[in-house]
Amino acid sequence: MTLASHTNRDLRDDIRDYWSDRAATFDNDPGHKISDGSEMVAWRALFRRHLGEANGRRLLDLASGTGEIARLCQGMGFTVTGLDWAEPMLDRARAKLPGVTFLQADAERTMLPDNSMDVIVTRHLVWTLVDPAAAFAEWKRVLVPGGQLLIVDGDFVTKSWLARLMGRIMPTNPHGEMSRHQDILSRVHFSQGARAGEVSALLTEAGFETARVDTRLEAIHRAQASQLGWRKSLLRRSEHRYAICALKPLRAE
């Protein structure tokens, strides 16, 4: 199927179906599951650095998957709502966290009320967005004035010199799921990679303030190293991964 024959609706369906099919084994993949111990401590430190103390604030975990970020945030003291479009992911999240509300909806069209959340967090969602400008406007609508948005994401397209070198030394053949992943990646807005600067610029255009980029993710990478293995751990450290924290203005523009 050619790019021209896809509509945005087709692409959103493909994204939903891809993650639905991955739900059963999602927590088996290091980097998705957050292990208790040093990795959980590192994630908490990152979130606290940008969000401060939870104090029971209402937090929306967008593209919540099997509920790992929701589990992290609930443990920090937030009142958590998770939202995902893939029902099999939600089934696992609900079984894992029966005290958390999980909703099925498109992260770009949440259908939530205006000014209903104090905090929105996302992990590895932005790179999949079909229309990030519209999504950021939607998230701003859902946040209360002064509300916080925390994005954790990366450029998973641009190959570092290390990745190019290791690809020549140790080439791999893409399997079926990887081919589906590459097909989706080639059709989303950030098909050339979700760079922090471009994401920050779009947040500013959507009306967010103080979009701060943080690339200090070393503690998380160190904690994940034993699960990832030496090759994947080295590659992960060489990738452009980041957190971006932004605020909805206190006053309407």
Secondary structure as the mmCIF struct_conf table of DSSP 4:
data_model
#
loop_
_struct_conf.conf_type_id
_struct_conf.id
_struct_conf.beg_label_comp_id
_struct_conf.beg_label_asym_id
_struct_conf.beg_label_seq_id
_struct_conf.end_label_comp_id
_struct_conf.end_label_asym_id
_struct_conf.end_label_seq_id
HELX_RH_3T_P HELX_RH_3T_P1 LEU A 3 SER A 5
HELX_RH_AL_P HELX_RH_AL_P1 ASN A 8 ARG A 22
HELX_RH_3T_P HELX_RH_3T_P2 ALA A 23 ASN A 28
BEND BEND1 ASP A 29 ASP A 29
STRN STRN1 PRO A 30 PRO A 30
TURN_TY1_P TURN_TY1_P1 GLY A 31 HIS A 32
STRN STRN2 LYS A 33 LYS A 33
TURN_TY1_P TURN_TY1_P2 ASP A 36 GLY A 37
HELX_RH_AL_P HELX_RH_AL_P2 SER A 38 LEU A 51
TURN_TY1_P TURN_TY1_P3 ASN A 55 GLY A 56
STRN STRN3 ARG A 58 LEU A 62
TURN_TY1_P TURN_TY1_P4 ALA A 63 ALA A 63
TURN_TY1_P TURN_TY1_P5 GLY A 65 THR A 66
BEND BEND2 GLY A 67 GLY A 67
HELX_RH_AL_P HELX_RH_AL_P3 GLU A 68 MET A 76
TURN_TY1_P TURN_TY1_P6 GLY A 77 GLY A 77
STRN STRN4 THR A 79 ASP A 84
BEND BEND3 TRP A 85 TRP A 85
HELX_RH_AL_P HELX_RH_AL_P4 GLU A 87 LYS A 96
TURN_TY1_P TURN_TY1_P7 PRO A 98 GLY A 99
BEND BEND4 VAL A 100 VAL A 100
STRN STRN5 THR A 101 GLN A 104
STRN STRN6 ASP A 106 ASP A 106
TURN_TY1_P TURN_TY1_P8 ALA A 107 GLU A 108
STRN STRN7 ARG A 109 ARG A 109
HELX_LH_PP_P HELX_LH_PP_P1 LEU A 112 PRO A 113
TURN_TY1_P TURN_TY1_P9 ASP A 114 ASN A 115
STRN STRN8 MET A 117 ARG A 123
BEND BEND5 HIS A 124 HIS A 124
HELX_RH_3T_P HELX_RH_3T_P3 VAL A 126 THR A 128
BEND BEND6 VAL A 130 VAL A 130
HELX_RH_AL_P HELX_RH_AL_P5 PRO A 132 VAL A 142
STRN STRN9 LEU A 143 ASP A 155
BEND BEND7 VAL A 157 THR A 158
HELX_LH_PP_P HELX_LH_PP_P2 LYS A 159 SER A 160
HELX_RH_AL_P HELX_RH_AL_P6 TRP A 161 ILE A 169
BEND BEND8 MET A 170 MET A 170
HELX_RH_AL_P HELX_RH_AL_P7 GLY A 176 LEU A 185
TURN_TY1_P TURN_TY1_P10 SER A 186 ARG A 187
BEND BEND9 VAL A 188 VAL A 188
TURN_TY1_P TURN_TY1_P11 HIS A 189 GLN A 192
HELX_RH_AL_P HELX_RH_AL_P8 ALA A 196 GLU A 205
TURN_TY1_P TURN_TY1_P12 ALA A 206 GLY A 207
STRN STRN10 GLU A 209 ASP A 214
HELX_RH_AL_P HELX_RH_AL_P9 GLU A 218 LEU A 228
HELX_RH_AL_P HELX_RH_AL_P10 TRP A 230 SER A 238
BEND BEND10 GLU A 239 GLU A 239
STRN STRN11 HIS A 240 LEU A 247
BEND BEND11 LEU A 250 ARG A 251
#
